[in-house]
Amino acid sequence: MSVVDTRSPSGNAVFNLLAGTIQRIPPVVWFEWRRAFTVSRMAWMLSLMAFPPGLLLLVQMAARNDPRVEVISILIFILCACVVCMMSVFLWATPVLSSELEGRSWVYLAVRPYGPMAVLIGKYIVAVSWAIPVGLVSATLSVFVFPTEEPAHLIAVHGGLVLLSCLAYSALFLLIGVIAPKKCMVAGIIYTIIFEVAFAMIPAAVNMLTVQYRLRCLLIRWMEFDKALAERNPVFLSYFGDESSAWHVGVLLGMTLGYLIAAGIILRYREFTAAIETES
Amino acid sequence: MLLELKNVTRLYGTVIGVNDVTLSLAAGAHGLLGPNGAGKTTLLNLITGQLSPTIGSVRVLGMGSRSNPNLLRRIGYLPSTEGMYADVSALEWVTYLTRLQGFNAYEANGLALQALERVDLMEHMHRNISTYSRGMRQRTRLAQAIAHNPDLLILDEPFSGLDPIARHSMTSLLEGWIAEGRSLIIASHVLHEIESLTRSFLLLGSGRLLASGSTDDMNELLADVPSEVRIRVNKPRELAAELLRVGLVDAVKLIGTEDLSVSTALSAQLGRFLGKAVTEGEYAVSELHAVDDSLQNVFNSLMKIHRGSV
């Protein structure tokens, strides 16, 4: 019987923290996945998955002509990468900490070596791994609602956007949940409305701080709408910037990592115990 | 050294959880006693590293306690709140928490099985926790605390809500743990539960450490503190008057027609006086006993000393 010892006499605390956390992530993912398979959750996820293609089907039935590929693509982007992914990860990632605190189960995790960090990252992985398939299936079904010349390209673009959307939004909502565990859902909704909806639409430096802006830029680049938009009206470019796709992907992944690190630091140094309430 | 606290104060805003506590404990079993709100849970949270002291230092098993993975490997903690997932079985939950201690799946499963066997839950371990009785849930919680074979077991109100049979079962289990030479810190506000497990006590009141030591140490400390004695006698009014006249009691209270309750700091002299009175046929005493001869008396008296009323 042995514990994999992550202690090091030379004492590299960061290395030990990483090694200890990584070692404990698989049990968290396995355990949370196992708990997530409930009828209500499956029904909710299936409803979310069916929502964009269902809505697009109604749009198609009402439309007199087949819409242009730009319109189709923007609709799919809004419904899948934005609404479905955002809602899916919002419901998974935001209450990661609050559900444990409210259920008084946090204390059992907090007294395990590297337990809080492993739970945080493990639940992030679970949130992302549930949301991505939902978004991917939803986007794929949506693409086939309208007849297009290059469905594979559309699927690839929206698949990429779904992937990045889930990764970034999940980390963002996780951070909000750690910052404000008691009012995490309200804080998440307010943040989303103010920053990811309102500020993201303002053509100023502030919108570059939003996930929405990066995803929107990637849609325009990957679908090669930027040239057409510039020809039609150069003012559109202020909404999409002139950075490369790789830059936007890099920034999105950097934001994701930054949110996770910030959440981890807060979790490490903040005291979440409700000792004074449970005094008995 | 099992535990070393130096001038530890913990504030929650303007509320004091623990107030200037200094103590050191050697390996072994120790009881942490105090009424509700005394600061027991705060002290345990400081020991388990979930809280850091506002002032002072906490060292457990020779290590700093705040979020210390090396320390967390060596302690098992049973908190006062339930907080279990209702939708998993005891085996799944204990295995999961044991894996978070750093054991692989196979080892964790084996350790969880051992722990569940020890708390006598093998028969029900595959059932969802939501179907368990209070006693079974408490045993499951104890299993998660002992599964990884910690050097120090910390229990916060482990007997809370248990029926007499479950209490007995829990006591037997903890007696076995102590008999193995392992360390235990057990917090409770029910004194007799702890008395049967350990002779070493820490008494906490209003966040302060009122006293520490064995029951004998405390009795010595409280030698001059009045205790309550109940006397069943044929002439209680006359006896009360005489005891007050000779100055053997501080206060008397008549209860019914035969019983007399007296408060005295001179128990031995009172006993001799009554013995003589009975022998001489002056009074017929049919019953004589201290009302609160348990640790509760010690605790109440220490609180009185602390408040300056004694």
Interface residues (C-beta under 8 A of the other chain):
Chain A: M1 S2 V3 V4 D5 T6 R7 N16 G20 Q23 R24 P27 V28 F31 R34 R35 T38 G103 R104 S105 W106 V107 Y108 L109 A110 V111 R112 P113 Y114 G115 A118 R268 E271 F272 T273 A275 I276 T278 E279 S280
Chain B: Y12 V15 G17 N36 G37 G39 K40 T41 T42 N45 T48 G49 Q50 L51 S52 S67 P69 N70 L72 R73 I75 Y77 P79 S80 T81 E82 G83 M84 Y85 D87 V88 E92 Y96 L97 R99 L100 Q101 G102 F103 N104 A105 E107 A108 G110 L111 Q144 D156 E157 S160 H189
